[in-house]
Amino acid sequence: MGALRTALFNYLFAKQKGGDFALRIEDTDRKRLVPGSVDQILRTLEWTNIQKDDFAVQSERNELYHTHVNELIAKGHAYKCYCTEERLTQMREAPGHGNAKYDRHCLTHLTDQDKEKLELEKTPYVIRMKVFDSPESKKSKLKTSAKTRIEDGVFGTIDVSHDEIDDQVLMKSDGTPTYHLANVVDDHDMGITHVIRGAEWIPSTAKHIMLYDMFGWKPPKFSHLPLLCMADGQKLSKRHGHASVDWYKEKGFLPMAVVNFVALLGWNPGNDQEVFLKMEDLISCFSIDRVGRGNSVVDIKRLEWINAQHIRALVDTNIEKAIELVMPDLKTILSAEQLADIEYIKKVLVTARDRMKHMSDLAHNFDYFFLDVNFESNRAQEFYKSKIVSIKERKQMMTELRESLETVEWNQEAIGVAVNRVRDDNKRAYQQLIQLLRYYLTGSNVGAAINNTLETLGREVSMKRFADAMTRIETIETK
């Protein structure tokens, strides 16, 4: 989810400015490479309609990184470090060391003869950047802390002291670059003008700007996005099921609804608009200066509300597409004959659309339109225990409702009039009447307006369910 937001904000920004959106697979850390992860990224972007204009894979560009790291060595901005892991561990754990910064042993203590000997022995080494030293005051001859300034599009001006920056490894002992070197070289080589990424990269940005300076290149403009978190303030991470976009796909959320939701995680359009039905609508009003600095809560209920608006719009404007999306779940509960009745499925979809939060709801929450009422379901059992009136009242109300509906024209208006007539004749509470009717005809306590529901079920099915309800009351519920 965090990666999708980063990609989306970059995409919206690029398109709003008339630029290109570049996708780069940063896979230089082979130990952390997850099989199938690249395919998953590409599938996610395709599903959300985020279209790349440029594409690069860092593991295929190694020669470029070697050329540029050698340039840094030649300029005196980088050096070889032969320290073993054992020595580095001892250094960090030594009393008084105080931090994890490298002590520059190989830069300051090795003679030319030492280096020649290490080279002859083919001692493994990494290449480190040489952080700019703090300047000396002309008056006092005392060192003052040098700083690198970040002008961030979200967080504003950030100054980072060079005393806080380590001599970062740029090239590992196996000859592969670290993210820091590859990132900077690629941004320059690909002509990247703006970078939008997670706030966790702010500490590294000063190193990157310093590298741009060492190369003599103009850095892109950086904007860092605050973290995504749960309602309890915990950072959203992979251990949370809904941190993965695949989770949203499986739950029946529409791609554009997810895009709509993700766009509002930290950004706002400057007005009360919450629903964006098209990517073009987001592109036209996106602005990085409307991204807030606070962490954003991933609120699934808000997503469900947004998804419901998108479902309603989809059914109203492109019902054929909506049918296509509900079919996989319907196939798990319907017969071939039922699946072939597309017109009835359309009718049910139109009836249910205002109560659907997910595309899967049609099969799972509105199955009573296709199947017999399941009074053994959890939702039916809970409703029965808490809402149903006495046996005598049940019989009387269902009998009167059936008689009132038997002769009416079968449409929403006439059905509504018939139900209201029973209420008015007996001065019953309307809600109590509707709850009873909904229970016996659907086995559910939620759904579309009862007159819409009855019209969609049809006269024949509805009357049969009235008869089944009377039988149930007299043979099962009377016991």
C-alpha positions in Angstrom: 0.0 0.0 0.0 2.9 2.4 0.8 4.6 1.6 -2.5 1.3 2.1 -4.4 0.9 5.5 -2.8 4.4 6.5 -3.7 3.9 5.4 -7.3 0.6 7.1 -7.5 1.8 10.4 -6.2 4.7 10.4 -8.6 2.4 9.5 -11.4 -0.2 12.2 -10.6 2.5 14.8 -10.2 4.3 13.9 -13.5 1.0 13.8 -15.5 -0.2 17.0 -13.9 3.0 18.7 -15.0 3.0 17.2 -18.5 6.0 15.0 -17.6 6.9 11.3 -17.7 6.5 8.7 -14.9 9.5 6.5 -14.6 9.4 3.0 -13.0 12.7 1.8 -11.8 13.3 -1.6 -10.2 15.9 -1.1 -7.5 17.1 -4.6 -7.0 20.8 -4.2 -6.2 20.4 -5.7 -2.8 20.2 -9.3 -3.9 19.8 -10.7 -0.4 16.5 -8.8 0.1 15.1 -9.6 -3.4 11.8 -11.5 -3.1 11.0 -13.9 -6.0 8.0 -12.7 -7.9 8.0 -9.2 -6.3 8.8 -7.5 -9.6 5.8 -9.2 -11.3 3.6 -8.2 -8.4 4.7 -4.5 -8.8 3.9 -4.6 -12.5 0.5 -6.3 -11.9 -0.4 -3.7 -9.3 0.4 -0.8 -11.6 -1.6 -2.4 -14.4 -4.5 -3.1 -12.1 -4.6 0.5 -10.9 -4.0 1.9 -14.4 -0.7 3.7 -13.5 1.1 3.6 -16.8 4.8 3.9 -16.9 6.6 6.0 -19.5 10.1 4.8 -18.8 11.4 1.6 -17.2 14.8 0.5 -15.9 16.2 -2.3 -13.8 19.2 -1.5 -11.7 20.8 -5.0 -11.8 21.1 -4.5 -15.6 23.1 -1.3 -15.3 26.1 -2.3 -13.3 28.7 -1.1 -15.7 27.3 2.4 -15.4 27.8 2.4 -11.7 31.4 1.2 -11.8 32.2 4.0 -14.3 30.8 6.6 -11.9 32.2 5.2 -8.7 35.7 5.2 -10.3 35.1 8.9 -11.2 34.5 9.6 -7.5 37.7 7.8 -6.5 39.7 9.8 -9.0 38.2 13.1 -7.6 39.1 12.1 -4.1 35.4 11.8 -3.1 35.5 8.0 -2.5 38.0 5.5 -1.3 38.5 1.7 -0.8 37.8 0.2 2.6 39.4 -3.2 3.4 38.0 -3.5 6.9 36.6 -6.9 7.8 33.2 -7.4 9.4 35.0 -8.4 12.6 37.0 -5.1 12.8 33.8 -3.1 12.1 32.0 -4.9 14.9 34.9 -4.3 17.3 35.0 -0.6 16.3 31.2 -0.1 16.9 31.4 -1.9 20.3 34.5 -0.2 21.5 34.1 2.0 24.7 33.5 5.6 23.8 32.8 5.1 20.2 29.3 6.3 20.7 27.8 5.7 17.2 27.9 3.4 14.2 29.9 5.8 12.0 32.9 4.3 10.3 36.2 5.7 11.8 37.9 6.2 8.4 40.7 3.7 9.4 41.4 2.8 5.7 41.4 6.5 4.7 43.6 7.9 7.4 45.8 5.0 8.6 46.8 2.9 5.6 50.0 3.9 3.8 50.5 3.4 0.1 52.5 0.3 0.9 49.7 -1.1 3.0 47.3 -0.6 0.1 49.6 -2.2 -2.4 50.0 -5.2 -0.1 46.3 -5.5 0.4 45.8 -5.3 -3.4 48.4 -8.0 -4.1 46.7 -10.2 -1.6 43.4 -9.6 -3.3 41.8 -8.5 -0.1 38.1 -7.8 -0.5 37.1 -4.2 -0.2 34.1 -1.9 -0.4 34.1 1.6 -1.8 33.0 4.4 0.6 32.0 8.0 -0.1 34.2 10.6 1.7 31.7 12.9 3.5 32.7 16.5 3.2 34.8 17.5 6.2 33.6 20.3 8.5 35.2 23.6 7.4 37.7 25.4 9.6 36.7 28.9 10.9 39.1 31.5 9.5 39.1 33.4 12.7 39.4 30.7 15.4 40.8 27.9 13.2 38.2 25.7 15.0 36.1 23.3 12.9 32.5 24.2 12.6 29.9 21.6 11.5 29.2 21.6 7.8 25.6 21.0 6.7 23.7 19.8 3.7 20.3 21.5 3.1 17.3 19.7 1.8 14.5 21.8 0.4 11.7 19.3 0.7 8.4 19.7 -1.1 6.4 18.5 2.0 8.6 19.1 5.0 10.2 22.3 3.9 13.8 23.2 4.8 15.8 20.4 6.5 19.5 20.9 7.5 21.5 17.8 8.2 24.9 18.2 9.9 27.8 16.3 8.2 28.7 15.1 11.7 25.6 12.8 11.5 26.5 11.3 8.1 28.6 8.2 7.8 31.1 7.5 5.0 28.4 5.5 3.2 29.3 2.3 1.3 28.7 3.0 -2.4 30.0 -0.3 -3.9 29.9 -3.6 -2.1 32.7 -6.2 -2.0 30.9 -8.3 -4.6 31.0 -5.4 -7.1 27.3 -4.4 -6.8 26.3 -0.9 -6.0 24.3 0.1 -2.9 21.0 1.9 -3.3 22.6 5.2 -2.6 25.0 5.2 -5.5 22.7 3.5 -8.0 19.8 5.8 -7.1 21.8 9.0 -7.7 23.5 7.8 -10.9 20.1 6.6 -12.3 18.3 9.8 -11.4 20.9 11.8 -13.3 21.1 9.3 -16.2 17.4 9.1 -16.6 16.8 12.8 -16.4 14.7 12.7 -13.2 13.6 16.1 -12.2 11.4 15.3 -9.2 11.5 12.5 -6.7 8.5 11.6 -4.3 9.3 8.9 -1.8 8.7 7.8 1.8 9.8 9.9 4.8 12.0 7.0 5.9 14.5 8.2 3.2 14.9 11.7 4.6 18.1 10.7 6.5 19.6 9.4 3.3 18.7 12.4 1.1 21.5 14.5 2.5 24.0 11.8 1.4 22.4 11.8 -2.1 22.5 15.5 -2.4 26.2 15.4 -1.4 26.8 12.8 -4.1 25.2 15.0 -6.7 27.6 17.8 -5.5 30.6 15.4 -5.8 29.6 14.6 -9.4 28.8 18.2 -10.2 25.2 17.4 -11.1 22.0 19.3 -10.3 19.9 17.2 -7.9 16.2 16.6 -8.5 13.6 18.2 -6.2 12.7 15.9 -3.3 9.3 15.5 -1.6 8.9 12.9 1.2 5.6 11.3 2.2 4.7 10.7 5.9 4.2 7.2 7.1 1.0 5.1 6.7 -0.2 3.8 10.0 -3.1 1.9 11.6 -5.8 3.4 13.7 -3.7 2.7 16.9 -0.8 4.6 15.5 1.3 1.6 14.5 3.2 1.8 11.3 1.5 -0.1 8.5 3.7 -3.0 7.7 3.8 -6.3 5.8 2.5 -8.2 8.8 -0.8 -6.4 8.4 -2.8 -8.3 5.8 -4.2 -5.2 4.2 -0.7 -3.7 3.7 -0.7 -5.7 0.4 -2.7 -4.5 -2.6 -3.5 -8.1 -3.4 -5.7 -8.1 -0.2 -7.9 -5.3 -1.7 -8.2 -7.1 -5.0 -9.3 -10.3 -3.3 -11.9 -8.4 -1.1 -13.6 -7.1 -4.2 -12.5 -3.4 -4.1 -12.6 -1.6 -7.4 -9.2 -0.5 -8.7 -10.2 3.2 -9.1 -11.8 3.1 -5.7 -8.4 2.0 -4.2 -6.6 4.7 -6.2 -9.1 7.2 -5.0 -8.6 6.1 -1.4 -4.8 6.0 -1.6 -4.7 9.5 -3.1 -6.4 10.8 0.0 -3.8 9.2 2.3 -2.0 12.5 3.2 -3.2 14.6 0.3 -6.4 16.7 0.0 -7.8 18.6 -3.0 -8.4 21.7 -1.0 -12.2 21.2 -0.8 -14.7 18.7 0.4 -14.5 16.4 -2.6 -13.8 12.8 -1.6 -14.9 10.8 -4.6 -12.8 10.8 -7.8 -14.3 8.4 -10.4 -11.6 8.9 -13.0 -7.8 9.1 -12.9 -8.0 12.3 -15.0 -10.0 14.0 -12.1 -7.1 13.3 -9.7 -4.4 14.4 -12.2 -6.2 17.7 -12.8 -6.2 18.8 -9.2 -3.1 17.1 -7.7 -0.6 19.3 -6.0 2.4 18.2 -3.9 2.0 21.3 -1.7 -1.3 19.9 -0.4 0.3 16.8 1.1 0.3 17.1 4.9 3.2 16.3 7.2 1.3 14.1 9.6 1.1 10.3 9.3 -2.0 9.0 7.5 -4.4 6.4 8.9 -5.4 3.5 6.6 -9.1 3.4 7.5 -10.8 0.5 5.8 -14.3 1.8 6.6 -13.5 5.0 4.7 -12.3 2.8 1.8 -15.5 0.8 1.9 -17.5 4.0 1.7 -15.5 5.2 -1.2 -15.8 1.8 -2.9 -19.6 1.9 -2.4 -19.7 5.2 -4.3 -17.6 3.7 -7.2 -19.8 0.6 -7.3 -23.0 2.7 -7.6 -21.4 4.8 -10.4 -20.2 1.7 -12.2 -23.6 0.0 -12.1 -25.2 3.2 -13.4 -22.8 3.9 -16.2 -21.3 0.5 -17.2 -23.4 -2.3 -16.0 -21.7 -4.8 -18.4 -18.4 -4.2 -16.7 -20.1 -4.5 -13.3 -21.6 -7.9 -14.4 -18.1 -9.0 -15.4 -16.7 -8.2 -12.0 -19.4 -9.9 -9.9 -19.4 -13.1 -12.1 -16.4 -14.9 -10.4 -18.2 -14.9 -7.0 -21.6 -15.7 -8.5 -20.1 -18.7 -10.2 -19.4 -20.2 -6.8 -23.1 -20.2 -5.8 -25.2 -20.3 -8.9 -26.0 -23.0 -11.5 -25.2 -22.7 -15.2 -28.8 -21.9 -15.9 -28.9 -19.1 -13.3 -25.6 -17.6 -14.6 -27.1 -17.5 -18.1 -30.0 -15.3 -16.9 -28.0 -12.0 -17.3 -31.0 -9.8 -17.3 -32.1 -11.0 -13.9 -28.5 -10.6 -12.6 -28.6 -7.0 -13.9 -31.9 -6.4 -12.1 -30.5 -7.7 -8.8 -27.3 -5.7 -9.2 -29.3 -2.5 -9.8 -31.5 -3.3 -6.7 -28.5 -4.1 -4.5 -26.0 -1.4 -5.7 -26.8 1.1 -3.0 -26.1 -1.4 -0.2 -22.9 -2.9 -1.7 -19.5 -2.1 -0.2 -17.6 -4.7 -2.3 -18.2 -6.4 -5.6 -18.3 -9.7 -3.8 -21.3 -8.6 -1.7 -23.7 -9.5 -4.5 -22.9 -13.2 -4.1 -22.3 -13.3 -0.3 -24.8 -10.7 1.1 -27.5 -10.8 -1.5 -27.6 -14.5 -2.3 -31.2 -14.6 -1.3 -32.1 -13.2 -4.7 -30.8 -16.4 -6.2 -31.1 -19.1 -3.5 -33.7 -20.2 -1.0 -33.6 -18.3 2.3 -31.0 -19.7 4.6 -32.5 -19.4 8.1 -29.5 -21.2 9.6 -27.0 -18.5 8.7 -25.4 -16.5 11.4 -27.0 -13.3 10.3 -30.5 -14.9 10.2 -30.0 -16.5 13.7 -28.8 -13.2 15.3 -31.7 -11.3 13.7 -34.3 -13.8 14.8 -33.2 -13.8 18.4 -33.2 -10.0 18.7 -35.9 -8.7 16.5 -38.8 -11.1 15.9 -42.1 -10.5 17.8 -44.4 -13.1 19.3 -45.6 -16.2 17.4 -49.1 -14.7 17.3 -47.9 -11.4 16.0 -45.8 -13.1 13.4 -48.7 -15.1 12.0 -51.0 -12.1 12.0 -48.6 -9.7 10.3 -47.4 -12.1 7.7 -50.9 -13.2 6.8 -52.1 -9.6 6.4 -49.0 -8.7 4.4 -49.5 -11.6 2.0 -53.2 -10.8 1.6 -52.5 -7.1 1.0 -49.8 -8.0 -1.7 -51.6 -10.8 -3.5 -53.7 -8.7 -5.8 -51.5 -5.6 -6.4 -49.7 -4.7 -9.5 -46.1 -5.9 -9.0 -44.0 -2.7 -9.0 -42.2 -0.7 -6.3 -44.9 1.9 -5.9 -47.9 -0.5 -5.6 -45.9 -2.8 -3.2 -45.1 0.1 -1.0 -48.7 1.2 -0.8 -49.8 -2.4 0.1 -47.2 -2.6 2.9 -48.2 0.8 4.3 -51.8 -0.2 4.3 -51.1 -3.1 6.7 -49.2 -0.7 8.9 -51.9 2.0 8.9 -54.8 -0.5 9.5 -53.2 -1.9 12.6 -51.2 1.2 13.8 -48.0 -0.9 13.9 -44.5 0.5 13.9 -43.3 0.6 10.3 -39.8 -0.5 11.2 -41.0 -3.6 13.0 -43.2 -4.5 10.1 -40.3 -4.2 7.6 -37.9 -6.1 9.8 -40.3 -9.0 10.0 -41.0 -9.0 6.3 -37.3 -8.8 5.5 -36.4 -11.7 7.8 -38.9 -14.1 6.3 -38.3 -13.1 2.6 -34.5 -12.8 2.7 -33.1 -14.2 6.0 -31.1 -10.9 6.3 -31.4 -7.7 8.3 -29.8 -5.6 5.6 -30.7 -4.9 2.0 -32.4 -2.5 -0.5 -35.7 -0.9 0.2 -38.3 -3.7 0.9 -40.5 -2.7 -2.1 -37.4 -2.8 -4.4 -36.5 -6.2 -3.0 -40.0 -7.7 -3.5 -40.2 -6.3 -7.0 -36.9 -7.8 -8.0 -37.7 -11.2 -6.4 -40.9 -11.2 -8.4 -44.5 -12.1 -7.4 -44.1 -15.9 -7.8 -41.0 -16.2 -5.6 -42.3 -13.7 -3.1 -45.6 -15.5 -2.6 -43.8 -18.8 -2.3 -41.7 -17.3 0.5 -44.8 -16.1 2.3 -46.2 -19.6 2.2 -42.8 -21.0 3.4 -42.8 -18.4 6.2 -46.2 -19.5 7.4 -45.2 -23.2 7.4 -42.0 -22.3 9.3 -43.9 -20.3 11.9 -46.4 -23.1 12.5 -44.1 -26.1 12.4 -40.7 -24.9 13.6 -41.0 -21.7 15.5 -44.1 -22.7 17.4 -42.2 -25.5 19.1 
